[in-house]
Amino acid sequence: MLERMGDRWSMLVLFMLSDHQSMRFSVLKNAIGDISQRMLSQTLRRLEQDGLVLRTAHATVPPRVDYELTALGQSFLLPMRNLLHWAEQNHQQVRDARLAYVPPPRHEAL
């Protein structure tokens, strides 16, 4: 679960859906910007499998599909926002630590 939430797109999709009652696929894609249709489809499918997103297909012409957060998805918003806040507050310290890190010497096999 943590691996999935830490991927590049899942948190962004959840964040976008949190600002709307529901969103059509095309509106969500345009709101995110540089995500491919395939990646957005895969991300939404995984979030739906996890019970965080509800997919509603409407029998219209042309077909319409809406996505919205489930109660479980809504319950993830506060921890997600706390994590984002922590990352914003500590970004520079993490960056400095990465720059200062000296990897231990590698031992050659005999």
Backbone torsions as a table, in degrees:
resi	resn	phi	psi	omega
1	MET	NA	-46.1	-179.5
2	LEU	-64.5	-36.5	178.4
3	GLU	-61.2	-43.7	-179.2
4	ARG	-66.5	-42.1	-179.3
5	MET	-68.5	-24.2	-179.7
6	GLY	-87.8	-0.2	-179.8
7	ASP	-72.1	171.0	-171.9
8	ARG	-62.7	-32.3	-168.7
9	TRP	-109.6	-27.7	-171.9
10	SER	-57.7	-49.7	-178.5
11	MET	-64.8	-35.9	179.2
12	LEU	-66.2	-42.9	177.7
13	VAL	-62.0	-46.4	179.3
14	LEU	-61.8	-41.5	179.0
15	PHE	-62.4	-43.9	178.8
16	MET	-63.0	-43.7	-179.7
17	LEU	-67.5	-25.1	-177.8
18	SER	-67.5	-21.8	-179.1
19	ASP	-89.8	0.8	-175.4
20	HIS	-137.6	152.9	173.2
21	GLN	-63.3	-48.7	175.1
22	SER	-156.2	160.8	179.9
23	MET	-138.3	139.2	172.1
24	ARG	-73.9	155.1	-178.9
25	PHE	-54.1	-48.8	-176.1
26	SER	-64.9	-36.7	178.8
27	VAL	-68.0	-41.9	177.9
28	LEU	-63.0	-43.8	179.2
29	LYS	-61.8	-44.3	179.0
30	ASN	-65.7	-35.6	-179.9
31	ALA	-67.7	-36.6	-179.7
32	ILE	-77.6	-42.6	176.3
33	GLY	98.9	-93.4	-168.0
34	ASP	-88.4	26.7	175.5
35	ILE	-96.3	139.6	177.5
36	SER	-77.1	159.6	177.2
37	GLN	-58.9	-42.2	-178.3
38	ARG	-62.7	-45.5	-178.7
39	MET	-67.3	-39.4	177.5
40	LEU	-64.2	-42.6	177.7
41	SER	-59.9	-45.9	179.9
42	GLN	-63.9	-43.1	-179.4
43	THR	-63.7	-46.2	178.7
44	LEU	-62.7	-39.6	179.2
45	ARG	-62.3	-44.4	179.5
46	ARG	-65.4	-41.2	178.7
47	LEU	-66.6	-34.0	175.6
48	GLU	-67.6	-42.8	177.4
49	GLN	-59.6	-36.6	-179.5
50	ASP	-79.6	-5.7	178.6
51	GLY	83.1	14.0	-178.2
52	LEU	-91.9	-23.6	-177.1
53	VAL	-129.0	140.8	175.5
54	LEU	-107.4	130.0	177.9
55	ARG	-104.7	127.3	178.3
56	THR	-122.9	116.5	178.1
57	ALA	-95.7	130.7	179.8
58	HIS	-105.9	135.3	-179.4
59	ALA	-83.6	72.6	179.3
60	THR	-123.3	169.0	174.8
61	VAL	-119.0	116.2	-4.0
62	PRO	-71.7	161.4	-180.0
63	PRO	-58.8	145.9	179.6
64	ARG	-129.6	135.3	177.5
65	VAL	-126.6	129.6	177.7
66	ASP	-113.9	150.0	177.7
67	TYR	-125.5	141.5	176.7
68	GLU	-148.8	160.9	177.6
69	LEU	-76.1	141.2	171.7
70	THR	-83.1	177.4	175.2
71	ALA	-60.0	-38.5	177.9
72	LEU	-64.6	-42.5	176.9
73	GLY	-62.4	-41.1	176.8
74	GLN	-61.5	-38.0	-178.0
75	SER	-69.2	-18.0	179.0
76	PHE	-83.6	-14.4	-174.2
77	LEU	-62.3	-44.3	-178.6
78	LEU	-63.8	-50.4	176.2
79	PRO	-59.8	-36.6	179.5
80	MET	-64.9	-44.7	179.3
81	ARG	-65.6	-37.0	176.6
82	ASN	-63.0	-41.5	178.3
83	LEU	-64.1	-44.3	178.3
84	LEU	-62.7	-40.2	177.7
85	HIS	-63.0	-44.6	178.3
86	TRP	-59.5	-44.6	-179.3
87	ALA	-62.1	-41.5	177.9
88	GLU	-64.4	-42.1	-178.1
89	GLN	-68.5	-31.4	-171.9
90	ASN	-112.8	7.6	-176.8
91	HIS	-54.2	-48.3	-176.7
92	GLN	-66.0	-39.6	178.8
93	GLN	-63.7	-41.6	178.3
94	VAL	-65.3	-42.7	178.9
95	ARG	-61.9	-44.8	178.6
96	ASP	-61.9	-41.7	179.4
97	ALA	-63.3	-40.4	178.6
98	ARG	-64.4	-40.3	179.2
99	LEU	-68.3	-33.7	-178.0
100	ALA	-83.0	-14.9	-175.6
101	TYR	-66.0	130.8	175.0
102	VAL	-116.5	114.2	-178.1
103	PRO	-65.5	147.7	177.6
104	PRO	-65.7	152.1	179.8
105	PRO	-63.9	143.9	177.4
106	ARG	-82.7	138.0	178.1
107	HIS	-92.3	126.9	178.8
108	GLU	-74.2	140.9	175.5
109	ALA	-74.0	141.9	-178.7
110	LEU	-78.1	NA	NA
